[in-house]
Amino acid sequence: MSNNATDELLNYINAILADYATTCGVEPFNGQIIIAEDMRKSYLALRGNKADKNAQNLHDIQRYHGLTVQPFNESDTFTILLNKDYIVESINKGNIDWVGTLVHEATHVNDFKDYYKIVSPRSWDELYEYGLHRTFLLWTEFHARAIGHYFLRKYTLNDFRSTDHISHIMNTELPFQIKYMVQEMNSTDDPDRQLYVVVHFLGRLAVWQHLYPTTFDANFIKGLTNTNPWMEEIYYLFTKYDTLEGIHPHFGEFEAIMDKHFP
């Protein structure tokens, strides 16, 4: 990717982020965007001696499509890493799937900023501690998947609200996502990984219902989750509130569902 192409891409990225901020009524992204040739090296360079040195985690970072990197201090800004290889692969395939990744990560940034104001942690790093903030970390994955998927559809499809797209969802997207979710859940005994996969699935489902409420109505949701009614509970809890400020007082309800079904 030439310097000119990179500059054009960054201009396009900034336009998408501006659209995201305006559409969702959130703070415009004011951090750094890095098109990373090596995700692991870029992450290590940003985090320095505070970087997670776990070998498996670093291996995973290398294959991420995108990553939100938290600042050291409260006054510093977030950085979004976008995997250059993934972007080039998308371009070569004639798609812009990376748009969903970009907005997904930007949503995380705003969620973390909002959560910081609510809980007043000792540092940004504390918010990434699963033992302390598991509920938030799973909710922000749901939220980021939903917003990211919405903008992916907006920038990929002609007249993305058209009902013409419903057949593709029903015949292709939904079966694929169900199969992926089931495979991933059956491949691990880790409840956090299982819930991570579930909330991502529910995030996509929330977008489909938002765009096509007549098709993806309450009866459809119930039928889809009939063997796992706890998924329906999580879905309606998460979709009932549009903001972190709204859902945060109800995190205990999510914890109760997790404790019951993922002790």
Rosetta blueprint (number, residue, H / E / L):
1 M L
2 S L
3 N H
4 N H
5 A H
6 T H
7 D H
8 E H
9 L H
10 L H
11 N H
12 Y H
13 I H
14 N H
15 A H
16 I H
17 L H
18 A H
19 D H
20 Y H
21 A H
22 T H
23 T H
24 C H
25 G L
26 V L
27 E L
28 P L
29 F L
30 N L
31 G L
32 Q E
33 I E
34 I E
35 I E
36 A E
37 E L
38 D L
39 M H
40 R H
41 K H
42 S H
43 Y H
44 L H
45 A H
46 L H
47 R H
48 G H
49 N H
50 K H
51 A L
52 D L
53 K L
54 N L
55 A H
56 Q H
57 N H
58 L H
59 H H
60 D H
61 I H
62 Q H
63 R H
64 Y L
65 H L
66 G E
67 L E
68 T E
69 V E
70 Q L
71 P L
72 F L
73 N L
74 E L
75 S L
76 D L
77 T L
78 F L
79 T E
80 I E
81 L E
82 L E
83 N E
84 K H
85 D H
86 Y H
87 I H
88 V H
89 E H
90 S H
91 I H
92 N H
93 K L
94 G L
95 N L
96 I L
97 D L
98 W H
99 V H
100 G H
101 T H
102 L H
103 V H
104 H H
105 E H
106 A H
107 T H
108 H H
109 V H
110 N H
111 D H
112 F H
113 K H
114 D H
115 Y H
116 Y H
117 K H
118 I H
119 V H
120 S L
121 P L
122 R L
123 S L
124 W L
125 D H
126 E H
127 L H
128 Y H
129 E L
130 Y H
131 G H
132 L H
133 H H
134 R H
135 T H
136 F H
137 L H
138 L H
139 W H
140 T H
141 E H
142 F H
143 H H
144 A H
145 R H
146 A H
147 I H
148 G H
149 H H
150 Y H
151 F H
152 L H
153 R H
154 K H
155 Y H
156 T H
157 L L
158 N L
159 D L
160 F L
161 R L
162 S L
163 T H
164 D H
165 H H
166 I H
167 S H
168 H H
169 I H
170 M H
171 N H
172 T H
173 E H
174 L H
175 P H
176 F H
177 Q H
178 I H
179 K H
180 Y H
181 M H
182 V H
183 Q H
184 E H
185 M H
186 N H
187 S L
188 T L
189 D L
190 D L
191 P H
192 D H
193 R H
194 Q H
195 L H
196 Y H
197 V H
198 V H
199 V H
200 H H
201 F H
202 L H
203 G H
204 R H
205 L H
206 A H
207 V H
208 W H
209 Q H
210 H H
211 L H
212 Y L
213 P L
214 T L
215 T L
216 F L
217 D L
218 A H
219 N H
220 F H
221 I H
222 K H
223 G H
224 L H
225 T L
226 N L
227 T L
228 N L
229 P H
230 W H
231 M H
232 E H
233 E H
234 I H
235 Y H
236 Y H
237 L H
238 F H
239 T H
240 K H
241 Y L
242 D L
243 T L
244 L H
245 E H
246 G H
247 I H
248 H H
249 P H
250 H H
251 F H
252 G H
253 E H
254 F H
255 E H
256 A H
257 I H
258 M H
259 D H
260 K H
261 H H
262 F L
263 P L
